[in-house]
């Protein structure tokens, strides 16, 4: 890589490091390295970023998407979509930032566009269903490891991320009197603090651990270096996520939870967060309240849970399905798919014979004020040649009347009875005496 490009990249990273957290700086460096390596290997003639062309970016994009895995652990697979997306975004930010900042090395035109950014799959949260959640947590309460027992209950009862859980301090539990007991969640993934209400079982798990933990010497905080009394410490050392995962493995085995292939069900600590939020979404908690509990800074992050479990959508679905089930008739085994005439008339919609077909007005709309209006009109005069049609119509109406009476549709039953009486009167007038 040409020295001028190396100098610009280093200057850019140093500038961004003044406002970014250390892990974010590390990610930025990892994102920019693939493009720097690409220029070194494929275009050594490009001596400055100002010489970059759109063709260079277009050549890099497919290589970035199909390159080898760039995760922390080596894996025999190509790069993930998330990492490829982050690389393109960081490259776009680099070029746009130095242009806005007026750096002389900035390209003369825009080179990376929104269409170049790989799209991520929007997977729904992997929450545990109630039939899995209940036996799993019952097994967690019986775990022999006191740390796993307490910490997993806290994860399930508060929706914390694992990193937030391990960063909890001794003074995290706060009693607000009439407002109840809350948990102060420290600065975490999104650099925001928040408080989460505690229920009795979760508070009891925290109290049990605090009593068992005893007094420890404060440990330097990894981000600030200040002495910190972390809640989850043992023998003067901070505890990690490995014992949480092992605790879940033990709980899954004791609860007898298996996947369709007969293998022990795979459950991660983060799924307890998904389960916590999904349960609250199912109970009707608002999007704003869920955002506050989760520590999300944009609604898009929380909407996934609302998509997974929307009480409003479920209520509308159940109401519609209830109406349909009252109307639909299943075809018994061994019966023809096309039902006979009477069965069809008593089917999923009210069907009344009209001039050239049948009315499909739904029962939920109530009685139709115009149904059979001609037959019940004082000006209606039947003709003898229409006796067969009127006879069929009377048969249909009587079948509908009986069906409506059976279903308890009093309005429809009365209407059909009125029409049947009118048809019988018309038939009497045209039949030979």
Secondary structure, 3 states (H helix, E strand, C coil): CCHHHHHHHHHHHHHHHCCCCHHHHHHHHHHHHHHHHHHHHHCCCCCCHHHCCHHHHHHHHHHHHHCECCCCCCCCCECCHHHHHHHHHHHHHHHHHHHHCCCCCCCCCCCCCHHHCCCCCCCCCCCCCHHHHHHHHHHHHCCCCHHHHHHHHHHHHHCCCHHHHHCCEHHHEEECHHHCEEEEECCCCCCCCEEEECCHHHHHHHHHHHHHHCCCCCEECCCCCCEECECCEECCEECCCHHHHHHHHHHHHHHCCECCCCCECCCCHHHHHHHHHHHHHHCCCCHHHHHHHHCCCCHHHHHHHHHHCCHHHHHHHHHHHHHHHHHCCCCCCCCCCCCCHHHHHCCCCCCCECCCCECCCCHHHCCCCCCCCCCCCCCCCCCHHHHHHHHHHHHHHHHHHHHHHHHCCHHHHHHHHHHHHHHHHHHHHHCCC
